[in-house]
Each structure stands twice: as structure tokens, then as C-alpha cells.
Amino acid sequence: MTVPARRFARSTSDKWIAGVCGGIAEYLGWNANVVRLLFVVSCLLPGPQFIIYLVLWLLMPKK
């Protein structure tokens, strides 16, 4: 019995902007809205969250 391989890729079906949060949610098995909410809340804190999102947008392949 083999476990299906999870692929870290942008979502093409569950996306608002680029599908990054949707892809992360699919990979982790979470609800995409929870990942989006965590991202928005994290943007209120100091740090490079927006830059990380842009880098993931460029580096994550489409599903």
C-alpha cells in the first residue's frame, strides 16, 4: 500500500491571487481560508511575509 505523494504546488482551483495559500493548504490538509487568515494576520507583524509570498509565487510550480 503506497501513500500518494503530496506535491507542494500552487493551487489552480482554490486561489484568490496566485494560489499560494491554496497550495499550502492542500499540501498541509488544511482549509485554505485558515491559511489565508494566518497570512493576513502575519502581515500585521513585522517581517518579510509579503516578500516570502512573492518568492513562493515565483518558485512554486502550478498544479
VEXFI-857900 format. One line per field, with one value per residue: residue number from 1; x, y, z of N, C-alpha, C, O in turn. Coordinates in steps of 0.2 Angstrom, whole numbers. Layout:
i (NUM / ...)
n.px (X / ...)
n.py (Y / ...)
n.pz (Z / ...)
ca.px (X / ...)
ca.py (Y / ...)
ca.pz (Z / ...)
c.px (X / ...)
c.py (Y / ...)
c.pz (Z / ...)
o.px (X / ...)
o.py (Y / ...)
o.pz (Z / ...)
This chain:
i (1 / 2 / 3 / 4 / 5 / 6 / 7 / 8 / 9 / 10 / 11 / 12 / 13 / 14 / 15 / 16 / 17 / 18 / 19 / 20 / 21 / 22 / 23 / 24 / 25 / 26 / 27 / 28 / 29 / 30 / 31 / 32 / 33 / 34 / 35 / 36 / 37 / 38 / 39 / 40 / 41 / 42 / 43 / 44 / 45 / 46 / 47 / 48 / 49 / 50 / 51 / 52 / 53 / 54 / 55 / 56 / 57 / 58 / 59 / 60 / 61 / 62 / 63)
n.px (4 / 4 / 7 / -1 / 9 / 12 / 12 / 20 / 13 / 6 / -11 / -23 / -37 / -41 / -39 / -36 / -27 / -14 / -14 / -5 / -8 / -19 / -12 / -3 / -12 / -18 / -7 / -4 / -16 / -26 / -39 / -41 / -45 / -41 / -27 / -26 / -31 / -21 / -10 / -14 / -15 / -2 / 4 / 2 / 11 / 29 / 40 / 46 / 34 / 26 / 36 / 41 / 29 / 28 / 40 / 37 / 27 / 33 / 42 / 35 / 28 / 14 / -1)
n.py (-6 / 10 / 27 / 41 / 53 / 69 / 85 / 100 / 113 / 127 / 131 / 128 / 128 / 133 / 147 / 165 / 176 / 171 / 158 / 153 / 152 / 143 / 132 / 129 / 126 / 114 / 106 / 104 / 99 / 107 / 120 / 132 / 145 / 147 / 146 / 158 / 168 / 167 / 171 / 185 / 190 / 188 / 197 / 209 / 209 / 213 / 209 / 199 / 194 / 197 / 197 / 184 / 178 / 183 / 177 / 163 / 163 / 164 / 153 / 141 / 128 / 127 / 117)
n.pz (0 / -5 / -1 / -7 / -15 / -9 / -17 / -17 / -23 / -32 / -30 / -43 / -43 / -31 / -28 / -24 / -27 / -32 / -29 / -20 / -6 / -6 / -12 / -1 / 9 / 3 / 3 / 16 / 21 / 26 / 28 / 16 / 18 / 32 / 31 / 23 / 32 / 42 / 35 / 32 / 45 / 50 / 42 / 48 / 58 / 61 / 48 / 34 / 26 / 15 / 5 / 5 / 1 / -12 / -17 / -16 / -25 / -37 / -37 / -34 / -42 / -54 / -51)
ca.px (0 / 8 / 4 / 0 / 14 / 9 / 16 / 20 / 12 / 1 / -17 / -26 / -44 / -43 / -35 / -38 / -22 / -9 / -14 / 0 / -11 / -22 / -7 / 0 / -17 / -19 / -1 / -5 / -23 / -30 / -44 / -37 / -47 / -37 / -21 / -26 / -32 / -15 / -6 / -16 / -13 / 5 / 7 / 2 / 18 / 35 / 44 / 46 / 29 / 24 / 41 / 40 / 23 / 30 / 45 / 33 / 23 / 38 / 46 / 30 / 25 / 7 / -3)
ca.py (0 / 16 / 33 / 46 / 59 / 76 / 89 / 107 / 117 / 132 / 128 / 131 / 128 / 136 / 153 / 171 / 180 / 167 / 151 / 151 / 150 / 137 / 126 / 127 / 122 / 107 / 102 / 103 / 96 / 112 / 124 / 137 / 151 / 147 / 148 / 165 / 172 / 167 / 175 / 192 / 192 / 188 / 203 / 214 / 209 / 215 / 203 / 199 / 190 / 199 / 196 / 177 / 176 / 184 / 172 / 157 / 164 / 163 / 147 / 136 / 126 / 126 / 111)
ca.pz (0 / -5 / 1 / -13 / -14 / -9 / -21 / -15 / -29 / -31 / -32 / -49 / -42 / -24 / -27 / -24 / -31 / -36 / -27 / -15 / 1 / -8 / -12 / 5 / 12 / 0 / 5 / 24 / 23 / 30 / 25 / 13 / 22 / 38 / 29 / 21 / 38 / 46 / 31 / 33 / 52 / 50 / 38 / 53 / 62 / 57 / 45 / 26 / 24 / 8 / 1 / 5 / -3 / -19 / -19 / -17 / -31 / -42 / -36 / -33 / -49 / -54 / -51)
c.px (4 / 4 / 5 / 5 / 11 / 14 / 15 / 19 / 6 / -6 / -20 / -34 / -46 / -38 / -39 / -34 / -18 / -10 / -9 / -3 / -15 / -18 / -4 / -6 / -18 / -13 / -2 / -11 / -27 / -35 / -40 / -39 / -43 / -30 / -21 / -27 / -25 / -10 / -7 / -14 / -6 / 8 / 6 / 8 / 24 / 38 / 43 / 40 / 27 / 30 / 42 / 35 / 25 / 36 / 42 / 29 / 27 / 41 / 41 / 28 / 17 / 5 / -5)
c.py (6 / 23 / 38 / 52 / 65 / 80 / 97 / 111 / 122 / 129 / 132 / 132 / 132 / 142 / 160 / 176 / 175 / 160 / 148 / 148 / 143 / 131 / 124 / 123 / 115 / 103 / 100 / 99 / 101 / 116 / 130 / 144 / 152 / 149 / 156 / 170 / 172 / 171 / 183 / 194 / 192 / 195 / 209 / 214 / 211 / 209 / 203 / 194 / 191 / 197 / 188 / 175 / 177 / 179 / 165 / 157 / 162 / 156 / 141 / 134 / 126 / 119 / 108)
c.pz (0 / -4 / -5 / -11 / -14 / -13 / -18 / -21 / -28 / -34 / -38 / -48 / -36 / -24 / -27 / -29 / -35 / -34 / -22 / -8 / 0 / -9 / -6 / 9 / 10 / 3 / 12 / 26 / 27 / 25 / 22 / 16 / 28 / 36 / 26 / 27 / 42 / 42 / 33 / 40 / 53 / 47 / 43 / 58 / 58 / 54 / 37 / 23 / 17 / 3 / 0 / 1 / -11 / -22 / -20 / -23 / -37 / -42 / -36 / -40 / -48 / -54 / -57)
o.px (9 / -2 / 10 / 4 / 7 / 20 / 9 / 24 / 2 / -6 / -20 / -37 / -51 / -34 / -44 / -36 / -19 / -7 / -9 / -2 / -15 / -20 / -4 / -4 / -20 / -14 / 0 / -12 / -31 / -35 / -36 / -35 / -41 / -27 / -16 / -23 / -23 / -6 / -3 / -11 / -3 / 13 / 9 / 9 / 23 / 38 / 39 / 41 / 27 / 28 / 43 / 35 / 24 / 35 / 43 / 29 / 25 / 42 / 43 / 25 / 15 / 9 / -7)
o.py (7 / 23 / 39 / 55 / 67 / 80 / 99 / 113 / 121 / 125 / 138 / 135 / 135 / 142 / 160 / 179 / 175 / 156 / 142 / 143 / 139 / 125 / 118 / 118 / 111 / 97 / 94 / 97 / 99 / 115 / 133 / 148 / 158 / 153 / 160 / 175 / 177 / 175 / 187 / 199 / 197 / 197 / 215 / 220 / 210 / 203 / 208 / 191 / 186 / 194 / 185 / 170 / 173 / 176 / 162 / 152 / 159 / 153 / 136 / 139 / 125 / 115 / 102)
o.pz (4 / -5 / -7 / -5 / -19 / -12 / -17 / -24 / -23 / -38 / -39 / -51 / -36 / -20 / -30 / -33 / -41 / -38 / -21 / -6 / 4 / -6 / -5 / 13 / 14 / 4 / 14 / 31 / 30 / 19 / 26 / 16 / 30 / 39 / 28 / 27 / 44 / 45 / 34 / 41 / 56 / 49 / 42 / 61 / 51 / 57 / 34 / 18 / 13 / -2 / -6 / -3 / -15 / -27 / -25 / -27 / -42 / -48 / -39 / -43 / -43 / -56 / -58)
